[in-house]
């Protein structure tokens, strides 16, 4: 399967489910999971987007452990 085909399937899954789970690790190494509303942007293959506030803990989790 090509990258383009994979992105197409991902678009279909997102359109059908309309939700996803974001998993992060806090600065102490504990996992955290939360529901998110994902989206892809046409013309930007390979990227998955979700809108959030920079005040939320998930942003600090991603900054401290981006992997």
C-alpha positions in Angstrom: 0.0 0.0 0.0 1.4 3.4 -0.9 1.5 6.4 1.4 -1.2 8.1 -0.6 -3.4 5.0 -0.2 -2.7 4.9 3.5 -3.7 8.6 3.9 -6.9 7.9 2.0 -7.8 5.1 4.3 -7.0 7.3 7.3 -9.3 10.0 6.0 -12.1 7.4 5.6 -11.6 6.1 9.2 -11.6 9.7 10.6 -14.7 10.5 8.6 -16.5 7.4 9.9 -15.3 7.5 13.6 -15.0 11.3 14.1 -13.0 10.6 17.3 -9.6 9.4 18.3 -7.6 8.8 21.4 -4.4 10.8 22.0 -1.9 9.0 24.2 0.8 11.0 25.9 3.3 10.6 28.8 3.4 13.1 31.6 6.8 14.5 32.9 6.8 11.7 35.6 6.5 9.0 32.9 2.9 8.1 33.5 0.6 7.5 30.5 -2.4 9.7 29.9 -5.1 9.2 27.3 -7.9 11.5 26.2 -10.5 11.7 23.4 -9.7 14.1 20.6 -11.5 15.1 17.3 -8.9 14.5 14.6 -8.8 15.9 11.1 -6.6 15.8 8.0 -6.1 18.7 5.7 -6.2 18.2 2.0 -2.9 18.9 0.4 -1.0 18.2 3.6 -0.7 14.4 3.5 1.0 12.7 6.4 -0.2 15.1 9.0 -3.0 14.6 11.5 -4.5 17.7 13.2 -6.5 18.4 16.4 -7.3 21.8 17.9 -6.6 22.4 21.6 -5.8 25.1 24.0 -2.1 25.7 24.9 -3.2 25.7 28.6 -4.2 22.0 28.6 -2.0 19.4 30.2 -1.6 17.4 27.0 0.4 20.3 25.5 2.8 20.2 28.4 3.0 16.4 28.1 3.9 16.7 24.4 6.5 19.4 25.1 8.2 17.3 27.8 8.0 14.0 25.8 7.3 14.6 22.1 7.8 10.9 21.1 
